[in-house]
Amino acid sequence: MAISANLVIGYFKQRDWRGWVLPVAFVALWSVASYFNWVNPKLIPPPYAVLETAWQQLFAEDFFTGLGASLFRNLSGFVIGGTAGILVGLALGFSRWFDHLFGPSFNALKQISLFAWLPLISTWFGYDNSAKILFISLAAFYPVALNTFEGVRSVTLSQLEVAKVYGFSQSQLIYKLVLPAATPQIFVGLQLGLIYAWLATIGSELLLANWGVGLGNIVIRGREAFNVPLIIFGMLIIGLIGALFNRLAARVEARLLRWRGAER
């Protein structure tokens, strides 16, 4: 028991808890304001009301159905958009001919606001899953493609000259120099693509709503019923899952790019 207690104490001492100061202070202020009726409880419900709603929703079958639907759309769109982004970025970076032919169109299209595509997407595909996944794919595509292109073009002329001195073939030049040099930037694009894909997932469920299932529909139900605790619960779940995605992406990047630390 003493060893376990020491381990727990050591764990808490090693953690940096400063990031929790503002959230804890906010919840405390929120609780005090609700207790003394400084705010309208219909517009700003007390924290216990949100906890009660969370408890009810977490044990409801439709919550997990909606969570699964949102994750499926998000991951499908991210995989499609991320894969296309890497391929296009590599093509733009490796081939001057491809860059001159498609680069101007690519740079023009990336200036169009993502949400400006929604009317066209909904006209072509309606409001079902295919429209949402296409929208999410577009959100992930551009940051991945841009960062992949920048990663490939970050290889300096001196590095290429050294590779030529060592007699690198074309395939060795690509796989032993350009791709390793571009990998960190590609991972930056994938992280951004994952963030944008999750934002687009919720945005598509809100703006292409057809009363289907998804985490965005929780917020819609709360708004239609004027159920503010349900809206806050939906927002918290959306934020927590987004933060989890970001944390997992950072862990994967750190594990796969351990060789960079060894080089440095």
C-alpha positions as CSV (number, residue, x, y, z in Angstrom):
1,M,0.0,0.0,0.0
2,A,2.8,2.4,0.9
3,I,4.5,1.7,-2.5
4,S,1.3,2.3,-4.4
5,A,0.7,5.5,-2.5
6,N,4.2,6.7,-3.3
7,L,3.7,5.9,-7.0
8,V,0.5,7.9,-7.1
9,I,2.1,10.8,-5.3
10,G,5.1,10.7,-7.6
11,Y,2.8,10.6,-10.7
12,F,1.0,13.7,-9.5
13,K,4.2,15.5,-8.8
14,Q,5.6,14.8,-12.2
15,R,2.5,16.1,-14.0
16,D,2.2,19.8,-14.9
17,W,-1.2,20.9,-13.7
18,R,-1.0,24.5,-14.6
19,G,-3.1,23.9,-17.7
20,W,-6.0,23.0,-15.4
21,V,-6.0,26.3,-13.5
22,L,-8.3,28.2,-15.9
23,P,-10.8,25.3,-16.5
24,V,-11.1,24.7,-12.7
25,A,-11.5,28.4,-12.0
26,F,-14.1,28.7,-14.7
27,V,-16.2,25.8,-13.4
28,A,-15.9,27.2,-9.8
29,L,-17.0,30.7,-11.0
30,W,-19.8,29.1,-13.0
31,S,-21.0,27.1,-9.9
32,V,-20.9,30.1,-7.7
33,A,-22.8,32.2,-10.2
34,S,-25.5,29.5,-10.6
35,Y,-25.8,29.0,-6.8
36,F,-26.4,32.7,-6.1
37,N,-28.7,33.1,-9.2
38,W,-26.4,35.7,-10.8
39,V,-27.3,34.1,-14.2
40,N,-30.5,33.0,-15.9
41,P,-30.6,29.2,-15.3
42,K,-32.5,28.7,-18.6
43,L,-29.7,30.2,-20.6
44,I,-26.7,29.2,-18.4
45,P,-27.7,26.0,-16.5
46,P,-25.7,25.0,-13.4
47,P,-22.9,22.5,-13.8
48,Y,-24.9,19.7,-12.1
49,A,-27.6,20.0,-14.8
50,V,-24.9,19.4,-17.4
51,L,-23.6,16.4,-15.5
52,E,-27.1,15.0,-15.2
53,T,-27.6,15.3,-18.9
54,A,-24.2,13.8,-19.6
55,W,-25.0,10.8,-17.4
56,Q,-28.3,10.3,-19.3
57,Q,-26.8,10.6,-22.7
58,L,-23.8,8.4,-22.0
59,F,-26.1,5.5,-21.2
60,A,-28.4,6.2,-24.2
61,E,-28.1,3.9,-27.2
62,D,-28.5,6.7,-29.7
63,F,-25.5,8.5,-28.3
64,F,-23.1,5.7,-29.2
65,T,-24.8,5.3,-32.6
66,G,-24.2,9.0,-33.3
67,L,-20.6,8.8,-32.0
68,G,-19.9,5.9,-34.3
69,A,-21.5,7.7,-37.3
70,S,-19.4,10.8,-36.7
71,L,-16.2,8.8,-36.3
72,F,-16.9,6.9,-39.5
73,R,-17.4,10.0,-41.5
74,N,-14.4,11.7,-40.0
75,L,-12.0,8.8,-40.5
76,S,-13.3,8.1,-44.0
77,G,-13.0,11.7,-45.1
78,F,-9.6,12.0,-43.5
79,V,-8.2,8.9,-45.2
80,I,-9.5,9.9,-48.6
81,G,-8.5,13.5,-48.4
82,G,-5.1,12.8,-46.7
83,T,-4.2,10.1,-49.3
84,A,-5.1,12.4,-52.2
85,G,-3.3,15.3,-50.5
86,I,-0.1,13.3,-50.2
87,L,-0.2,12.1,-53.8
88,V,-1.0,15.6,-55.2
89,G,1.7,17.2,-53.0
90,L,4.3,14.7,-54.0
91,A,3.4,15.1,-57.7
92,L,3.6,18.9,-57.4
93,G,6.9,18.7,-55.5
94,F,8.6,16.1,-57.7
95,S,7.5,17.2,-61.2
96,R,8.0,20.7,-62.5
97,W,5.8,19.7,-65.5
98,F,3.0,18.7,-63.2
99,D,3.4,21.8,-61.1
100,H,3.3,24.1,-64.1
101,L,0.2,22.3,-65.5
102,F,-1.9,21.9,-62.3
103,G,-0.2,24.3,-59.8
104,P,-2.1,27.4,-60.9
105,S,-5.5,25.7,-60.8
106,F,-4.6,24.1,-57.4
107,N,-3.6,27.5,-56.0
108,A,-6.8,29.1,-57.3
109,L,-9.1,26.4,-55.9
110,K,-7.5,26.5,-52.4
111,Q,-8.6,30.2,-52.1
112,I,-12.2,29.2,-52.2
113,S,-13.7,29.0,-48.7
114,L,-14.4,25.4,-47.7
115,F,-18.0,26.2,-46.7
116,A,-18.5,27.8,-50.2
117,W,-18.5,24.2,-51.6
118,L,-21.5,23.2,-49.5
119,P,-24.2,24.4,-51.9
120,L,-22.6,22.6,-54.8
121,I,-22.0,19.4,-52.8
122,S,-25.5,19.3,-51.5
123,T,-26.9,19.9,-55.0
124,W,-24.9,17.0,-56.4
125,F,-25.1,14.5,-53.5
126,G,-28.0,15.7,-51.3
127,Y,-27.6,15.5,-47.5
128,D,-26.5,11.9,-47.0
129,N,-23.2,10.4,-45.9
130,S,-21.5,10.8,-49.3
131,A,-22.0,14.6,-49.2
132,K,-20.6,14.8,-45.7
133,I,-17.6,12.6,-46.5
134,L,-16.8,14.6,-49.6
135,F,-16.8,17.8,-47.6
136,I,-14.6,16.3,-44.9
137,S,-12.2,15.0,-47.6
138,L,-11.9,18.5,-49.0
139,A,-11.1,19.9,-45.6
140,A,-8.3,17.4,-45.1
141,F,-6.9,17.5,-48.6
142,Y,-5.6,21.1,-48.8
143,P,-3.4,21.2,-45.7
144,V,-1.9,17.8,-46.4
145,A,-1.2,18.6,-50.1
146,L,0.4,22.0,-49.2
147,N,2.6,20.7,-46.5
148,T,3.7,17.7,-48.6
149,F,4.6,20.0,-51.4
150,E,6.6,22.3,-49.1
151,G,8.3,19.3,-47.6
152,V,9.5,18.0,-50.9
153,R,10.6,21.5,-52.0
154,S,12.5,22.0,-48.7
155,V,15.3,19.8,-50.0
156,T,18.2,22.1,-50.7
157,L,20.4,22.2,-53.8
158,S,23.5,21.4,-51.7
159,Q,21.8,18.2,-50.5
160,L,21.0,17.2,-54.0
161,E,24.5,17.8,-55.1
162,V,25.9,15.6,-52.3
163,A,23.5,12.8,-53.4
164,K,24.8,13.1,-56.9
165,V,28.4,12.9,-55.7
166,Y,27.5,9.6,-53.9
167,G,26.0,8.4,-57.1
168,F,22.4,8.1,-56.0
169,S,20.0,6.7,-58.5
170,Q,16.6,8.4,-59.1
171,S,14.9,5.9,-56.8
172,Q,17.5,6.3,-54.1
173,L,17.3,10.1,-54.4
174,I,13.5,9.9,-53.8
175,Y,13.5,7.2,-51.0
176,K,16.7,8.0,-49.2
177,L,16.8,11.8,-49.4
178,V,13.6,13.6,-50.5
179,L,11.0,11.5,-48.7
180,P,12.9,11.4,-45.3
181,A,13.5,15.1,-45.5
182,A,9.8,15.8,-46.4
183,T,8.3,13.4,-43.8
184,P,8.2,15.9,-40.8
185,Q,6.4,18.4,-43.0
186,I,4.0,15.7,-44.2
187,F,3.2,14.9,-40.6
188,V,2.5,18.5,-39.9
189,G,0.0,18.5,-42.8
190,L,-1.6,15.2,-41.6
191,Q,-2.0,16.7,-38.1
192,L,-3.7,19.8,-39.6
193,G,-5.7,17.7,-41.9
194,L,-7.0,15.6,-38.9
195,I,-8.0,18.8,-37.1
196,Y,-9.7,20.3,-40.1
197,A,-11.4,17.0,-40.8
198,W,-13.0,16.9,-37.4
199,L,-14.1,20.5,-37.7
200,A,-15.6,19.7,-41.1
201,T,-17.3,16.6,-39.6
202,I,-19.2,18.6,-37.1
203,G,-19.8,21.4,-39.6
204,S,-21.3,19.0,-42.1
205,E,-23.6,17.5,-39.5
206,L,-24.8,21.0,-38.6
207,L,-25.0,22.4,-42.1
208,L,-26.0,19.3,-44.0
209,A,-28.4,18.2,-41.3
210,N,-31.1,15.8,-42.3
211,W,-32.0,14.6,-38.8
212,G,-29.7,11.7,-39.1
213,V,-27.3,10.5,-36.5
214,G,-24.1,12.1,-35.4
215,L,-22.6,14.2,-32.6
216,G,-23.7,17.4,-34.5
217,N,-27.3,16.2,-34.2
218,I,-27.0,16.2,-30.4
219,V,-26.4,20.0,-30.6
220,I,-29.2,20.4,-33.1
221,R,-31.6,18.5,-30.8
222,G,-30.6,20.6,-27.9
223,R,-31.2,23.8,-29.8
224,E,-34.6,22.7,-31.1
225,A,-35.7,21.7,-27.6
226,F,-34.0,24.7,-26.0
227,N,-32.1,22.2,-23.9
228,V,-29.0,24.2,-23.0
229,P,-27.4,21.4,-20.9
230,L,-27.7,19.1,-24.0
231,I,-26.0,21.7,-26.2
232,I,-23.1,22.1,-23.7
233,F,-22.7,18.4,-23.3
234,G,-22.5,18.0,-27.1
235,M,-19.9,20.8,-27.3
236,L,-17.8,19.2,-24.6
237,I,-17.9,15.8,-26.2
238,I,-16.9,17.3,-29.6
239,G,-14.0,19.2,-28.0
240,L,-12.8,16.2,-26.0
241,I,-12.7,13.9,-29.1
242,G,-10.9,16.6,-31.1
243,A,-8.3,17.0,-28.4
244,L,-7.9,13.2,-28.3
245,F,-7.3,13.1,-32.0
246,N,-4.7,15.8,-31.7
247,R,-3.0,13.9,-28.9
248,L,-2.9,10.6,-30.7
249,A,-1.6,12.3,-33.9
250,A,1.3,13.9,-31.9
251,R,2.1,10.5,-30.3
252,V,2.2,8.7,-33.6
253,E,4.4,11.4,-35.1
254,A,6.8,11.3,-32.2
255,R,7.0,7.5,-32.4
256,L,7.5,7.4,-36.2
257,L,10.0,10.2,-36.3
258,R,12.2,9.1,-33.4
259,W,15.1,8.9,-35.9
260,R,15.1,12.7,-36.0
261,G,16.0,12.9,-32.3
262,A,18.8,10.4,-32.9
263,E,20.2,12.4,-35.7
264,R,20.2,15.6,-33.7
